[in-house]
């Protein structure tokens, strides 16, 4: 899988704000945020209020640029959230999987960041 996602009972807007606050408390930079779609109908139900959050770790970027100055093509990491009839969901792209295209050294460097973000989601 290229992502980690967790289901919540709490309101998505409440979770989203807590998620952003915790990321910032942990030293992550939030470099952008979007809500690209309001409602998408799928065979298995409706997905609503799809949120995207663009997350960066300044110190990690410095290490990645040492490996490849074109690493910006893969930045940033993406957090996401959405509503469904059965609950609200928060997740993150797993950079150690998605970034393998840049090589194993890059993928390995991403694991600690990935683990920190997953811990934040789990703590909500």
N, C-alpha and C positions, 0 to 999 in steps of 0.2 A: 504494500500500500504506500502511496505517496503523501498521505495525510494522516493526522490524528484528529479525531473529533469526539466530543463528549456531549451528551444530552443533559439538559437542565430543566427543572420545573419553573425556576425563577423567570421573570420578565426579561426579554432579550435586551431591551434598552438599559435596564438596570445592570445586567451581566456585562454588556458591552462597555459601559462606563467603568465598571470595576476592573475589567480586563485591561483597558487602556491605563488606568491608574496603576495597577500592579506592574505592568510592563515598564512604565516610567520609573516606578520605585526601584525596579531591578536594574535600572540603567540603560534600558533600551530606548532608542530614538523612534518615535512614531513620525514617519515622514509623509504620510498621506492617509486619507480615509475616504471611502466612497460607499454609497448605497446604490449599486447599479440597477437593481430591478426591484419593483414593488411586489409583483406576484407572477409566479410561473406555475402553470398547471402541468402536472405530470400524471402518468397512469396511476401512481401510488399516492396521489394527493397533491396538495398545494404547497409550494415553497414560497414564503413571503419575506419581505424586508431583508433581502440578501445584502449583508455588510462585508466590506473588505477593508483590511487594515494593513498598511505597508510598514513593516518593522525592520529596523536596522540596528546592528551592534557596531558602534564606531570603532572600537578596538579590534574587533574581528575583521572589519573591512580593511584596516591597515595591514593585517596579516595576509589577507586574501590578495590584496594588490601586489604584495611582494611576490606571490606565486605567479599571478597573471594580471597585468594592468588592465586587461579587458574584462575583468570580472563583473564590472558594472552591468554587463548584458544579462546577468542573472539576478542582480539585486533589485529590490529587497526581498525579504521573506514575507510571506503573506499569511495573515490571520483572517479568519472568516467567521461569520455568524449568520444564522437564519432561523426563521420560525416555520414550524410544521404543526399540523393538528395535534400530534402526540407530544409536543414539547419544543423547547428552544435548544439550539445547538451552537457550540463554539468549537473552532478547530484551527489548525495551523498546517501549512505545507511542511512536510518533513524534508528539510534541505539536504540531509545526509543521503536521501534517496533521489530527490529531484535534481540535485546538483552533481550527481555522478558523471554527468556529461562533461564536467570541467576537470574530472580526474579524481582518483581516490584520495589524494592529499587534501584537496578542497573538501570533499565529502567528509573526511575524518575531522577536519577543523570545524565543521558545522555541527557535529554531534553535541558538544556541550551547550551550545546556544539552543539547539532543538530541545534538549532535555530540560533546560531552564524554562522555556516557554510551555512545555507540556506540564511541568510542575505548577506553573502559574494557573493554567486552565484547571488542573485537578484541584487546586486550592480554592477555587471559586465555589 
